[in-house]
Amino acid sequence: MQDCTLTPVPMTKTQVYFRADELKALHRIARARKRPVAELVREAVRAMWLRPEACWPVGLWGGPLRRGKGSADHDSAFDVP
């Protein structure tokens, strides 16, 4: 691998093999979006493989819980007291 310093963030060059139809479609998308193919590949890798893992459980509601209404009345959590 070769270190490249053409951009502000140091990057390492690597090779990726695509089928001919995949590469053609990728070039078409890159032209339409006016972006380099390499940028699209990096973006896809980040979105699919390098996204942070969720720390479960995830709390979405920080307000007080109203007990006794059951799960069928879950919207009542957002009612004004």
Backbone as CSV, one residue per row, in Angstrom:
resi,resn,N_x,N_y,N_z,CA_x,CA_y,CA_z,C_x,C_y,C_z
1,MET,0.832,-1.183,0.000,0.000,0.000,0.000,0.874,1.243,0.000
2,GLN,0.351,2.296,-0.559,1.102,3.528,-0.711,0.374,4.653,0.025
3,ASP,1.104,5.420,0.838,0.501,6.561,1.522,0.399,7.729,0.565
4,CYS,-0.779,8.341,0.495,-1.010,9.496,-0.368,-1.209,10.724,0.497
5,THR,-0.663,11.844,0.082,-0.817,13.086,0.841,-1.356,14.204,-0.045
6,LEU,-2.219,13.849,-1.008,-2.788,14.841,-1.899,-3.945,15.591,-1.250
7,THR,-4.494,15.043,-0.194,-5.619,15.660,0.501,-5.181,16.042,1.901
8,PRO,-5.942,16.914,2.586,-5.570,17.320,3.939,-5.509,16.151,4.923
9,VAL,-6.307,15.113,4.704,-6.300,13.941,5.582,-5.441,12.870,4.926
10,PRO,-4.410,12.383,5.613,-3.577,11.326,5.008,-4.407,10.080,4.718
11,MET,-4.244,9.522,3.534,-4.975,8.322,3.134,-3.993,7.295,2.604
12,THR,-4.424,6.044,2.628,-3.630,4.945,2.116,-4.320,4.385,0.885
13,LYS,-3.571,4.197,-0.172,-4.126,3.680,-1.420,-4.331,2.171,-1.293
14,THR,-5.446,1.691,-1.860,-5.722,0.257,-1.898,-6.427,-0.067,-3.205
15,GLN,-6.599,-1.336,-3.485,-7.281,-1.750,-4.707,-8.574,-2.467,-4.354
16,VAL,-9.579,-2.240,-5.177,-10.860,-2.922,-5.043,-11.235,-3.425,-6.421
17,TYR,-11.661,-4.667,-6.512,-12.060,-5.241,-7.789,-13.581,-5.235,-7.907
18,PHE,-14.080,-4.746,-9.044,-15.502,-4.725,-9.344,-15.756,-5.493,-10.624
19,ARG,-16.957,-6.049,-10.750,-17.365,-6.603,-12.042,-17.526,-5.425,-12.994
20,ALA,-17.441,-5.682,-14.288,-17.503,-4.612,-15.293,-18.805,-3.818,-15.188
21,ASP,-19.933,-4.510,-14.992,-21.212,-3.808,-14.910,-21.302,-2.936,-13.652
22,GLU,-20.730,-3.404,-12.549,-20.733,-2.611,-11.313,-19.897,-1.344,-11.477
23,LEU,-18.730,-1.496,-12.077,-17.848,-0.351,-12.260,-18.458,0.672,-13.220
24,LYS,-19.097,0.186,-14.269,-19.758,1.089,-15.214,-20.858,1.884,-14.512
25,ALA,-21.664,1.213,-13.707,-22.737,1.887,-12.975,-22.164,2.877,-11.962
26,LEU,-21.086,2.507,-11.304,-20.456,3.398,-10.333,-19.910,4.656,-11.000
27,HIS,-19.300,4.509,-12.171,-18.808,5.675,-12.914,-19.960,6.574,-13.371
28,ARG,-21.073,5.953,-13.769,-22.240,6.726,-14.188,-22.786,7.555,-13.020
29,ILE,-22.868,6.949,-11.855,-23.350,7.660,-10.661,-22.387,8.779,-10.283
30,ALA,-21.093,8.506,-10.346,-20.084,9.515,-9.999,-20.178,10.724,-10.929
31,ARG,-20.361,10.468,-12.220,-20.509,11.582,-13.175,-21.768,12.388,-12.875
32,ALA,-22.862,11.701,-12.607,-24.133,12.386,-12.344,-24.055,13.248,-11.081
33,ARG,-23.315,12.785,-10.107,-23.202,13.536,-8.843,-21.986,14.458,-8.813
34,LYS,-21.202,14.414,-9.888,-19.988,15.234,-9.999,-19.055,15.002,-8.807
35,ARG,-18.815,13.719,-8.538,-17.943,13.322,-7.434,-17.030,12.202,-7.906
36,PRO,-15.848,12.085,-7.336,-14.948,10.989,-7.717,-15.493,9.626,-7.268
37,VAL,-15.184,8.602,-8.053,-15.585,7.241,-7.703,-15.035,6.866,-6.333
38,ALA,-13.792,7.213,-6.054,-13.174,6.871,-4.773,-13.956,7.461,-3.597
39,GLU,-14.459,8.665,-3.780,-15.238,9.302,-2.715,-16.541,8.541,-2.463
40,LEU,-17.185,8.084,-3.531,-18.412,7.302,-3.379,-18.140,5.983,-2.666
41,VAL,-17.028,5.354,-3.002,-16.670,4.080,-2.361,-16.386,4.298,-0.877
42,ARG,-15.616,5.346,-0.549,-15.330,5.635,0.869,-16.610,5.916,1.644
43,GLU,-17.513,6.691,1.030,-18.777,7.014,1.680,-19.600,5.745,1.942
44,ALA,-19.637,4.848,0.968,-20.395,3.603,1.122,-19.797,2.723,2.214
45,VAL,-18.478,2.643,2.278,-17.817,1.844,3.309,-18.120,2.415,4.693
46,ARG,-18.044,3.736,4.820,-18.358,4.358,6.115,-19.805,4.099,6.522
47,ALA,-20.725,4.237,5.564,-22.148,4.076,5.875,-22.497,2.634,6.231
48,MET,-21.872,1.680,5.570,-22.255,0.279,5.759,-21.434,-0.428,6.832
49,TRP,-20.133,-0.205,6.866,-19.260,-1.016,7.702,-18.620,-0.283,8.868
50,LEU,-18.484,1.026,8.775,-17.761,1.754,9.817,-18.662,2.609,10.695
51,ARG,-19.977,2.454,10.593,-20.880,3.249,11.419,-20.765,2.792,12.876
52,PRO,-20.932,3.722,13.810,-20.818,3.343,15.212,-21.936,2.390,15.618
53,GLU,-21.584,1.449,16.486,-22.588,0.504,16.956,-23.459,1.171,18.011
54,ALA,-24.715,0.830,17.990,-25.644,1.379,18.979,-25.392,0.728,20.329
55,CYS,-25.520,1.486,21.368,-25.411,0.971,22.727,-26.838,0.796,23.248
56,TRP,-27.329,-0.404,23.190,-28.722,-0.669,23.545,-28.881,-0.829,25.031
57,PRO,-29.974,-0.517,25.628,-31.150,0.080,25.012,-30.961,1.574,24.798
58,VAL,-31.657,2.102,23.818,-31.581,3.518,23.507,-32.833,4.188,24.061
59,GLY,-32.639,5.162,24.936,-33.771,5.882,25.510,-34.146,7.069,24.641
60,LEU,-35.386,7.135,24.225,-35.839,8.232,23.383,-36.670,9.248,24.164
61,TRP,-37.226,8.845,25.283,-38.089,9.725,26.056,-37.424,10.027,27.381
62,GLY,-37.258,11.309,27.703,-36.604,11.699,28.947,-37.567,12.224,29.992
63,GLY,-38.849,12.257,29.677,-39.838,12.785,30.608,-40.286,11.748,31.612
64,PRO,-41.187,12.153,32.508,-41.682,11.218,33.517,-42.568,10.147,32.883
65,LEU,-42.515,8.944,33.442,-43.353,7.857,32.954,-44.682,7.885,33.691
66,ARG,-45.742,7.654,32.959,-47.075,7.568,33.564,-47.454,6.102,33.623
67,ARG,-47.457,5.570,34.799,-47.731,4.144,34.996,-49.229,3.859,34.965
68,GLY,-49.558,2.617,34.653,-50.912,2.157,34.777,-51.765,2.293,33.522
69,LYS,-51.278,2.919,32.477,-52.103,3.095,31.275,-51.883,1.970,30.268
70,GLY,-50.826,1.224,30.400,-50.567,0.108,29.501,-49.945,0.536,28.181
71,SER,-49.479,-0.439,27.428,-48.793,-0.144,26.169,-49.754,0.307,25.074
72,ALA,-51.044,0.041,25.215,-52.002,0.453,24.192,-52.176,1.967,24.171
73,ASP,-51.830,2.632,25.278,-52.000,4.080,25.374,-50.639,4.763,25.433
74,HIS,-49.718,4.351,24.584,-48.353,4.866,24.632,-48.262,6.342,24.268
75,ASP,-49.200,6.881,23.523,-49.158,8.289,23.148,-49.398,9.219,24.346
76,SER,-49.978,8.688,25.412,-50.241,9.529,26.581,-48.959,10.038,27.233
77,ALA,-47.837,9.420,26.931,-46.564,9.886,27.477,-46.245,11.285,26.995
78,PHE,-46.811,11.689,25.867,-46.535,13.022,25.318,-47.614,14.053,25.658
79,ASP,-48.657,13.622,26.366,-49.714,14.555,26.770,-49.198,15.500,27.842
80,VAL,-49.670,16.722,27.813,-49.303,17.715,28.826,-50.062,17.388,30.108
81,PRO,-49.373,17.376,31.289,-50.048,17.025,32.542,-51.109,18.032,32.932
